[in-house]
């Protein structure tokens, strides 16, 4: 059975291969097809290459075992990589938007060259290829619960949207409205910037030690109370660390039972939480004495 890291590396290789081919195709088509939108689209695909590399580095680092300097593990490195990827996407989007805006504000639309058919064909190929990559990478990201890989998937979706914008712009320009090529570049920019912000917010959420959702906490409470000798829960705290969960719980047991029984009760709670909730990396259980009638 393949590990999460092996799955991510395999998916990343496929993404890199497709992006490399599309980047070359779109750059050539944009230059020889006289399309600013397609050149912008090609730049976005090139950023996809860098983005995939960043995502894979983050996943590789996150998979390292805990050490002296990082006793809780390295999971947050994946969130750091996701933030870096979001920043890269944002910069690319801003650059594309600025270039398109400058052309529009210049107003010399009669001087613009009509894009060739090559640029139009490249846009169609890119739309189908990038949408396929999006679903492929997204499925893998959900399977291994990887924020960095999911960010890379949405980067591919943003690139696909870019190509849709390119197609509309190029088609409109060929129909006698050359300014639409630059308008498309501006629209592409908006899509890219929105994607970057969404990815960044999700990554930041994973780095702020927020608690699990109410549904998960309630399920944990039920699992804890179902264990033998557990009379109640005094404290239950959870925190999300990267894509893993740490749990701290204080249970109350009958003050009259032996230390061994109390210890066994804590072990049962620990094992039940880590077995029933795969994302839990560690569950710390503290035992408090309670009267038998409590």
Secondary structure by P-SEA (a helix, b strand, c coil): cccaaaaaaaaaaaaaaaaaaaaaaaaaaaaaaccaaaaaaaaaaaaaaaaaaaaaaaaaaaaccccccccccccaaaaaaaaaaaaaaaaaaaaaaaaaaaaaaaccccccccccaaaaaaaaaaaaaaaaaaaaaaaaaaaaccaaaaaaaaaaaaaaaaaaaaaaaaaaaaacccaaaaaaaaaaaaaaaaaaaaaaaaaaaaaccccccaaaaaaaaaaaaaccccccccbbbbbbcccbbbbbbbbbccccccaaaaaaaaaaaaaaaaaacccccbbbbbbbbbcccc
